[in-house]
Amino acid sequence: MSQNKVFQNAKWIVACKIVQSVVQMIIGMITARYLGPSDYGLINYAASVVAFAVPIMQMGMSSTLVQEYVTRPEEEGAVAGTSLVMSTISSLACVIGVTCFAFAANFGEKTTIIVCVLYSFSILCRVTELLQYWFQAKLLSKFSSMAMLGAYVVVSAYKVFLLVSGKSVYWFALSHAIEYACTGILFFAAYRHAGGQRMTFSWNLAKAMFRKSKFYILAGLMVTVFQNTDHVMLKMIAGNAENGYYTTAITCSTVTQFVFLAVVDSVRPVILEKRQQSREAFEQKISELYSIIIYAILLQSACFTVLAKQIVGILYGQNYAPAVQVLTILVWQEPFSYMGLVRNVWILGEEKHNVLWIINLCGVAVNIVLNALLIPIWGACGAAFASMLTQFITNFVVGFFIKSIRPNNRLLMRGLHPRCLWSALKALR
């Protein structure tokens, strides 16, 4: 795979995501102002509850499918079809699970229960999201990116209709299901247009894929726990409004997330291919990826810290002023968060899947304890501190204590050297 092809692939992802991000920011800003901190917090509470089910629905395949397509090019139709069947079955169980949790955890709160149940329909609709990994493996992300953009345009129009007609929070809870349903239809059309093989199901392939992906189910679930526990605990301890402020800060801090995800998604197939050819080249690419991601996100975090008041004020207004302080804390979790994303590429290439549960179990334990200690004292700011410390411990500190992944931390430290950044930038030219 040529460097130019990787760049072209990333360019399509970034270009479509820029448009989507701008639209999302505008619609999200208007929606947050319309709903107010309380209902906005409620919607994001439902999103957090549903998020716990997504790793189970995906069965860990979101982390392994690119490698499956790279190593099984002659069976790509079977890989695609088998993954969709597996995730469809698990998604049905997940919708039932979310519904049961909503009734048990929010007994007597009719509005909360209905919003959670409506939001859970998105689990069924996002099954086809797994098709995007075929496009990534083929470096054809322009198709999947345009499909996701098209779906988001439809949903944006739907939200504009809700805003104009003054609909209730229930209608907003359905928006994600509509978005993923549209994405799925466009994904299938793009897959056929791009010449994808006829999809089939193979029981033997399902077992082989599950043997590898099962390590990522628990890992993904644990990641979700420490990414969403704060939302759930904030709602339970401090109320919907504090969750609304916290969600606002997260939205602002991750507004450029798509750029970094696009870089990692585009480089991942190349890095995995390098692993099959040369360990030295593989390790060099990992260090270069660390260097580009970390330095770029550090620069962004510094800018967001200085401009936090203006960012929140312009986008969300004075009703969300308490989110400013939360944002200045949250932006400093991002460098450590992306360290974990790059580390997972290294783990996939080295097939160290069995260590993921240890890493993420540490993250879950630390996050729950810190949230329990800090939210009662500082509310949303406490949740922000807990999130930042969790990312630091899980994605940086733990790597020095687990012997099998210490080589990855060595590559991370190499990536912090300015000389590695210069080498990475030269490779992009």
Backbone torsions as a table, in degrees:
resi	resn	phi	psi	omega
1	MET	NA	124.3	-176.5
2	SER	-78.5	154.7	178.5
3	GLN	-62.1	-35.4	-179.3
4	ASN	-65.5	-38.5	179.7
5	LYS	-66.4	-37.9	176.0
6	VAL	-61.7	-44.2	-179.4
7	PHE	-63.3	-45.0	179.7
8	GLN	-61.3	-39.0	179.2
9	ASN	-64.6	-46.6	179.2
10	ALA	-63.7	-36.0	-179.0
11	LYS	-60.5	-41.9	179.3
12	TRP	-65.3	-42.9	-180.0
13	ILE	-61.7	-48.8	-176.7
14	VAL	-64.5	-44.0	-177.8
15	ALA	-60.3	-47.9	179.8
16	CYS	-67.3	-37.3	-179.4
17	LYS	-70.2	-30.9	176.9
18	ILE	-62.7	-47.4	178.2
19	VAL	-61.1	-46.4	-179.4
20	GLN	-62.7	-40.0	-178.1
21	SER	-66.0	-40.3	178.7
22	VAL	-63.5	-47.4	178.9
23	VAL	-62.1	-43.9	-178.9
24	GLN	-61.9	-40.5	-179.9
25	MET	-63.8	-44.8	-178.4
26	ILE	-66.0	-49.8	-179.1
27	ILE	-65.6	-42.2	179.9
28	GLY	-63.2	-39.3	178.5
29	MET	-62.5	-47.8	-179.0
30	ILE	-65.8	-40.4	-179.9
31	THR	-63.6	-44.1	179.7
32	ALA	-62.1	-41.2	178.7
33	ARG	-66.0	-39.3	-178.9
34	TYR	-67.5	-46.9	-176.7
35	LEU	-74.7	-33.1	-175.2
36	GLY	84.1	161.3	-175.9
37	PRO	-54.7	-36.1	-175.5
38	SER	-69.5	-55.9	-179.7
39	ASP	-68.3	-33.5	176.5
40	TYR	-64.2	-39.5	175.7
41	GLY	-66.0	-36.2	179.3
42	LEU	-64.6	-44.2	178.4
43	ILE	-59.3	-41.9	-177.8
44	ASN	-76.8	-23.1	170.4
45	TYR	-65.3	-45.2	177.6
46	ALA	-61.7	-40.1	178.7
47	ALA	-62.0	-37.8	179.8
48	SER	-69.5	-40.0	177.7
49	VAL	-62.1	-45.1	179.1
50	VAL	-65.6	-35.0	-178.5
51	ALA	-59.0	-30.4	178.9
52	PHE	-62.8	-27.1	-176.9
53	ALA	-87.8	-19.3	-174.2
54	VAL	-61.2	-45.7	178.3
55	PRO	-60.0	-32.5	177.8
56	ILE	-70.3	-42.8	178.0
57	MET	-60.5	-41.8	-178.7
58	GLN	-77.9	-15.4	177.4
59	MET	55.4	32.2	177.4
60	GLY	77.2	-1.0	-173.0
61	MET	-75.5	-15.9	177.5
62	SER	-64.5	-21.2	179.8
63	SER	-95.4	-15.2	-173.0
64	THR	-118.5	-14.4	-172.5
65	LEU	-64.9	-36.4	178.2
66	VAL	-58.6	-44.6	178.8
67	GLN	-64.9	-37.5	177.9
68	GLU	-60.7	-42.9	179.4
69	TYR	-68.7	-35.5	179.9
70	VAL	-68.9	-40.4	-175.5
71	THR	-90.0	-15.2	-179.7
72	ARG	-126.6	56.6	-176.0
73	PRO	-60.8	-29.4	-178.7
74	GLU	-79.0	-10.8	-178.3
75	GLU	-118.2	23.7	-173.6
76	GLU	-62.2	-33.3	177.1
77	GLY	-65.1	-40.3	177.8
78	ALA	-69.1	-38.3	177.7
79	VAL	-62.4	-46.1	-179.3
80	ALA	-63.8	-49.9	-178.3
81	GLY	-64.4	-42.9	-179.0
82	THR	-65.0	-42.7	-179.9
83	SER	-63.6	-38.5	-179.7
84	LEU	-68.3	-39.9	178.2
85	VAL	-65.0	-45.2	-179.7
86	MET	-60.2	-45.2	-177.1
87	SER	-73.5	-28.3	177.4
88	THR	-65.2	-44.6	179.2
89	ILE	-62.2	-45.5	-178.7
90	SER	-68.6	-30.0	-178.9
91	SER	-66.0	-35.3	178.1
92	LEU	-62.4	-43.1	177.8
93	ALA	-64.5	-35.8	-178.0
94	CYS	-67.8	-39.6	178.6
95	VAL	-62.1	-42.4	177.7
96	ILE	-62.8	-42.4	-179.5
97	GLY	-63.1	-43.3	179.0
98	VAL	-63.6	-41.7	179.5
99	THR	-61.3	-44.3	179.2
100	CYS	-64.0	-41.7	179.5
101	PHE	-63.7	-42.8	-178.3
102	ALA	-60.4	-41.2	178.9
103	PHE	-68.3	-39.7	-176.4
104	ALA	-74.1	-43.8	-174.6
105	ALA	-81.1	-23.0	-176.0
106	ASN	-125.5	39.4	-176.8
107	PHE	-57.2	127.6	179.6
108	GLY	91.3	-11.5	179.1
109	GLU	-98.2	85.5	-172.9
110	LYS	-56.9	-47.4	-177.0
111	THR	-62.2	-44.9	-179.7
112	THR	-61.6	-43.7	-179.0
113	ILE	-63.2	-46.1	-178.2
114	ILE	-63.8	-43.0	179.6
115	VAL	-61.6	-42.8	179.8
116	CYS	-64.1	-43.0	-179.6
117	VAL	-65.5	-44.5	178.7
118	LEU	-62.5	-41.7	-179.5
119	TYR	-66.2	-30.3	-177.2
120	SER	-65.9	-19.9	177.9
121	PHE	-61.4	-23.0	179.5
122	SER	-64.6	-24.3	178.9
123	ILE	-62.2	-45.1	178.6
124	LEU	-62.8	-41.0	-173.6
125	CYS	-75.9	-20.3	-175.6
126	ARG	-93.1	8.7	177.4
127	VAL	-56.3	-43.4	-176.7
128	THR	-69.3	-6.9	176.6
129	GLU	-58.4	-25.1	-179.7
130	LEU	-64.5	-19.2	179.0
131	LEU	-65.6	-22.2	-178.0
132	GLN	-61.4	-24.4	-177.5
133	TYR	-74.8	-21.2	172.1
134	TRP	-68.3	-44.0	178.6
135	PHE	-64.5	-38.2	178.0
136	GLN	-64.1	-44.5	-178.5
137	ALA	-63.6	-31.9	-179.6
138	LYS	-89.8	0.2	-174.4
139	LEU	54.6	43.5	178.5
140	LEU	-120.1	37.9	-173.6
141	SER	-66.4	-10.2	177.6
142	LYS	-62.6	-33.0	-179.4
143	PHE	-70.5	-50.0	-178.4
144	SER	-67.5	-35.4	-179.9
145	SER	-65.9	-42.6	179.1
146	MET	-67.8	-34.2	177.6
147	ALA	-65.0	-45.1	179.2
148	MET	-66.0	-36.8	177.7
149	LEU	-65.3	-43.8	178.5
150	GLY	-59.8	-42.0	179.1
151	ALA	-65.0	-38.9	-178.0
152	TYR	-70.5	-31.4	175.9
153	VAL	-62.6	-41.9	178.2
154	VAL	-61.5	-45.7	-179.0
155	VAL	-66.8	-35.6	177.5
156	SER	-62.8	-41.3	176.8
157	ALA	-63.1	-39.0	177.8
158	TYR	-62.0	-43.6	-179.6
159	LYS	-68.5	-36.4	176.0
160	VAL	-60.7	-42.2	176.5
161	PHE	-59.3	-43.1	179.8
162	LEU	-63.4	-41.1	-179.4
163	LEU	-66.6	-44.1	-178.4
164	VAL	-66.3	-39.9	-176.9
165	SER	-88.9	-1.9	175.0
166	GLY	67.9	39.6	-178.8
167	LYS	-70.8	163.7	-178.2
168	SER	-81.8	175.3	-178.3
169	VAL	-63.1	-24.7	180.0
170	TYR	-60.4	-40.5	-178.8
171	TRP	-65.7	-35.4	178.8
172	PHE	-68.9	-29.8	-179.9
173	ALA	-65.2	-22.8	-179.5
174	LEU	-86.6	-10.1	-171.5
175	SER	-61.9	-36.6	-179.0
176	HIS	-68.8	-36.8	177.2
177	ALA	-62.5	-42.0	178.8
178	ILE	-64.6	-41.8	-179.9
179	GLU	-60.8	-47.7	-178.2
180	TYR	-70.1	-30.7	176.4
181	ALA	-65.3	-44.6	177.6
182	CYS	-64.6	-41.9	178.8
183	THR	-59.8	-42.5	-179.2
184	GLY	-61.6	-44.1	178.8
185	ILE	-61.1	-45.1	-179.0
186	LEU	-70.4	-33.5	176.3
187	PHE	-61.6	-45.4	179.8
188	PHE	-62.8	-42.9	179.1
189	ALA	-63.0	-42.8	-179.7
190	ALA	-67.6	-37.6	178.8
191	TYR	-61.4	-44.6	178.4
192	ARG	-66.4	-42.0	-178.3
193	HIS	-64.3	-35.5	-177.9
194	ALA	-82.3	0.9	175.8
195	GLY	86.9	26.7	178.5
196	GLY	-65.4	147.5	179.8
197	GLN	-65.6	159.1	176.0
198	ARG	-63.3	131.8	-176.8
199	MET	-76.9	136.0	176.9
200	THR	-137.0	166.4	176.5
201	PHE	-113.8	134.8	178.1
202	SER	-128.4	120.5	179.6
203	TRP	-65.7	-40.9	179.2
204	ASN	-64.9	-40.0	177.9
205	LEU	-67.1	-37.8	178.3
206	ALA	-59.3	-43.4	179.5
207	LYS	-66.3	-40.3	180.0
208	ALA	-66.6	-41.6	179.1
209	MET	-66.7	-39.3	-178.1
210	PHE	-68.7	-33.1	178.3
211	ARG	-59.2	-33.3	179.5
212	LYS	-87.3	-42.6	-173.3
213	SER	-77.9	-19.5	-174.8
214	LYS	-59.8	-28.9	178.7
215	PHE	-66.2	-25.7	-176.8
216	TYR	-87.2	-13.9	178.7
217	ILE	-65.2	-55.4	179.5
218	LEU	-64.1	-39.3	179.1
219	ALA	-62.2	-47.3	179.3
220	GLY	-63.8	-38.5	178.9
221	LEU	-64.5	-41.1	-179.9
222	MET	-67.1	-39.4	175.9
223	VAL	-60.5	-44.1	179.3
224	THR	-62.7	-39.2	179.4
225	VAL	-59.4	-49.5	-177.4
226	PHE	-82.4	-4.3	171.6
227	GLN	-90.9	-22.0	-174.0
228	ASN	-122.4	-9.9	177.2
229	THR	-57.6	-37.8	-179.4
230	ASP	-59.5	-41.4	178.8
231	HIS	-63.1	-46.6	-177.9
232	VAL	-64.8	-45.5	-178.3
233	MET	-68.6	-36.1	176.3
234	LEU	-60.8	-44.1	-180.0
235	LYS	-64.0	-43.2	-177.0
236	MET	-70.5	-38.7	-173.4
237	ILE	-93.3	-45.4	-171.4
238	ALA	-110.7	-12.1	176.9
239	GLY	102.1	170.6	-176.0
240	ASN	-64.9	-35.7	-176.1
241	ALA	-64.1	-45.4	178.1
242	GLU	-61.6	-37.2	176.5
243	ASN	-65.8	-34.1	176.9
244	GLY	-64.9	-42.4	177.7
245	TYR	-64.4	-42.7	-178.7
246	TYR	-64.6	-42.8	179.2
247	THR	-63.9	-39.9	177.2
248	THR	-58.9	-45.1	179.6
249	ALA	-63.7	-40.8	178.5
250	ILE	-63.7	-44.1	179.6
251	THR	-58.7	-42.9	179.4
252	CYS	-67.7	-42.0	-175.9
253	SER	-70.7	-22.7	-177.8
254	THR	-108.9	17.7	-174.8
255	VAL	-63.4	-28.3	178.8
256	THR	-103.7	14.3	-176.7
257	GLN	-55.5	-35.8	-176.2
258	PHE	-59.5	-31.0	-179.8
259	VAL	-63.6	-48.1	-177.6
260	PHE	-69.9	-37.4	176.8
261	LEU	-65.4	-38.2	178.9
262	ALA	-63.1	-41.1	178.7
263	VAL	-62.2	-48.5	-178.4
264	VAL	-65.6	-44.1	-179.3
265	ASP	-61.7	-36.6	-178.0
266	SER	-77.6	-34.1	-177.1
267	VAL	-83.0	-24.8	-175.0
268	ARG	-53.0	-50.2	179.7
269	PRO	-59.9	-36.6	179.8
270	VAL	-66.2	-43.5	179.9
271	ILE	-64.0	-42.1	179.2
272	LEU	-65.4	-34.8	176.5
273	GLU	-67.9	-40.4	177.5
274	LYS	-60.6	-35.6	-179.4
275	ARG	-61.5	-34.5	178.8
276	GLN	-74.5	-19.0	-176.1
277	GLN	-100.0	-45.7	-173.0
278	SER	-158.3	124.6	178.4
279	ARG	-63.3	-39.8	-178.5
280	GLU	-61.7	-45.2	178.9
281	ALA	-65.7	-38.5	178.8
282	PHE	-61.0	-48.5	-178.6
283	GLU	-67.0	-35.5	178.4
284	GLN	-64.2	-42.1	-179.9
285	LYS	-66.3	-37.8	177.6
286	ILE	-62.1	-47.2	-179.9
287	SER	-62.0	-40.6	179.0
288	GLU	-65.4	-38.3	178.1
289	LEU	-65.4	-43.9	174.7
290	TYR	-55.2	-47.0	-175.0
291	SER	-61.1	-49.5	-178.7
292	ILE	-62.4	-47.6	-176.6
293	ILE	-64.8	-48.7	-173.9
294	ILE	-66.6	-47.2	-178.6
295	TYR	-64.8	-38.8	179.7
296	ALA	-66.1	-42.8	-177.1
297	ILE	-73.5	-30.4	175.3
298	LEU	-64.3	-41.4	177.4
299	LEU	-62.8	-43.3	179.5
300	GLN	-63.6	-43.0	-178.2
301	SER	-61.4	-39.7	178.5
302	ALA	-63.4	-43.6	179.9
303	CYS	-64.7	-41.9	-178.8
304	PHE	-66.9	-33.7	178.4
305	THR	-63.7	-43.3	-179.1
306	VAL	-69.0	-36.5	-172.4
307	LEU	-104.5	14.5	-173.8
308	ALA	-56.5	-44.8	-177.6
309	LYS	-63.1	-42.6	-179.9
310	GLN	-68.2	-39.7	-178.7
311	ILE	-62.1	-51.1	-178.8
312	VAL	-66.8	-42.4	-178.6
313	GLY	-61.6	-44.4	-178.7
314	ILE	-70.1	-42.7	-173.8
315	LEU	-80.0	-39.1	-170.3
316	TYR	-121.4	-16.2	177.0
317	GLY	88.6	177.5	-173.9
318	GLN	-67.7	-23.6	178.4
319	ASN	-61.8	-22.1	-178.0
320	TYR	-108.6	19.9	-179.2
321	ALA	-54.0	-36.9	179.2
322	PRO	-61.5	-14.8	-179.6
323	ALA	-74.9	-15.8	-177.3
324	VAL	-60.3	-51.1	-179.0
325	GLN	-63.7	-36.7	178.6
326	VAL	-63.1	-41.6	-178.9
327	LEU	-63.1	-41.0	-178.7
328	THR	-64.3	-21.0	176.2
329	ILE	-88.0	-46.1	-172.9
330	LEU	-63.1	-34.3	-175.0
331	VAL	-62.9	-20.2	-178.4
332	TRP	-88.0	0.6	170.8
333	GLN	-85.1	-20.3	-173.3
334	GLU	-60.5	-44.5	179.2
335	PRO	-56.7	-40.8	-178.8
336	PHE	-73.3	-33.2	177.8
337	SER	-62.0	-44.5	-178.6
338	TYR	-75.0	-22.1	171.2
339	MET	-59.5	-41.1	178.6
340	GLY	-65.6	-35.5	179.6
341	LEU	-65.2	-44.1	178.6
342	VAL	-69.6	-39.6	177.9
343	ARG	-57.1	-37.7	-179.4
344	ASN	-66.8	-29.0	173.6
345	VAL	-66.1	-43.1	177.4
346	TRP	-62.3	-43.7	179.6
347	ILE	-61.5	-40.4	179.5
348	LEU	-65.1	-43.5	179.6
349	GLY	-66.2	-36.3	-179.4
350	GLU	-89.7	-4.0	-179.6
351	GLU	55.8	47.8	177.1
352	LYS	-100.4	37.1	-172.1
353	HIS	-55.9	-34.0	-172.8
354	ASN	-69.7	-7.7	-179.9
355	VAL	-91.5	-11.1	-175.6
356	LEU	-62.2	-38.2	-177.1
357	TRP	-65.9	-31.9	178.8
358	ILE	-68.3	-46.8	-179.9
359	ILE	-58.5	-48.8	-173.9
360	ASN	-78.8	-24.7	173.1
361	LEU	-64.4	-39.9	175.1
362	CYS	-59.6	-43.7	179.8
363	GLY	-62.5	-43.6	179.6
364	VAL	-62.1	-47.9	-178.1
365	ALA	-61.3	-47.2	-179.3
366	VAL	-62.9	-43.3	-176.5
367	ASN	-64.9	-44.6	-179.1
368	ILE	-64.2	-44.2	-179.9
369	VAL	-63.3	-47.3	-178.4
370	LEU	-64.6	-40.6	177.8
371	ASN	-64.3	-41.6	179.9
372	ALA	-62.9	-33.6	-179.2
373	LEU	-81.7	-39.7	-169.1
374	LEU	-94.8	-32.3	-178.8
375	ILE	-61.9	-44.2	178.8
376	PRO	-61.0	-25.1	-177.7
377	ILE	-88.9	-48.7	-171.7
378	TRP	-119.1	4.7	177.8
379	GLY	61.2	-127.9	-177.3
380	ALA	-62.7	-35.3	177.5
381	CYS	-65.1	-35.9	176.6
382	GLY	-64.5	-40.5	177.0
383	ALA	-64.4	-36.2	178.6
384	ALA	-65.8	-44.6	176.5
385	PHE	-60.8	-43.0	-179.8
386	ALA	-61.4	-41.6	179.9
387	SER	-65.3	-44.1	-179.0
388	MET	-63.6	-46.4	-179.4
389	LEU	-65.5	-36.3	178.7
390	THR	-63.4	-46.0	179.8
391	GLN	-63.4	-40.5	179.8
392	PHE	-62.7	-47.0	-177.9
393	ILE	-69.0	-45.3	-174.1
394	THR	-70.7	-42.8	-171.6
395	ASN	-99.4	-4.2	178.7
396	PHE	-128.9	-60.2	-174.3
397	VAL	-64.4	-47.2	-175.8
398	VAL	-58.4	-33.1	-178.7
399	GLY	-60.9	-23.3	178.6
400	PHE	-82.5	-16.4	-176.6
401	PHE	-99.5	-21.3	179.0
402	ILE	-95.8	114.5	-171.6
403	LYS	-57.3	-41.8	-172.7
404	SER	-68.5	-19.3	179.9
405	ILE	-113.7	9.3	174.9
406	ARG	-59.7	-35.6	176.3
407	PRO	-57.6	-33.3	177.9
408	ASN	-66.4	-40.9	178.5
409	ASN	-65.8	-30.2	174.8
410	ARG	-64.2	-41.4	178.2
411	LEU	-67.9	-35.5	176.7
412	LEU	-62.1	-47.4	-179.3
413	MET	-64.3	-35.8	176.0
414	ARG	-63.6	-38.0	-179.4
415	GLY	-66.5	-21.6	178.5
416	LEU	-75.5	-14.7	179.7
417	HIS	-72.8	131.5	-179.5
418	PRO	-55.9	-28.7	179.5
419	ARG	-64.0	-34.8	178.1
420	CYS	-69.2	-38.4	176.9
421	LEU	-62.1	-43.1	178.7
422	TRP	-61.5	-41.7	178.5
423	SER	-63.4	-41.0	-179.9
424	ALA	-66.0	-41.1	179.8
425	LEU	-67.0	-37.4	177.1
426	LYS	-64.4	-36.5	-179.2
427	ALA	-66.8	-25.0	-179.2
428	LEU	-78.8	-19.2	-176.2
429	ARG	-75.4	NA	NA
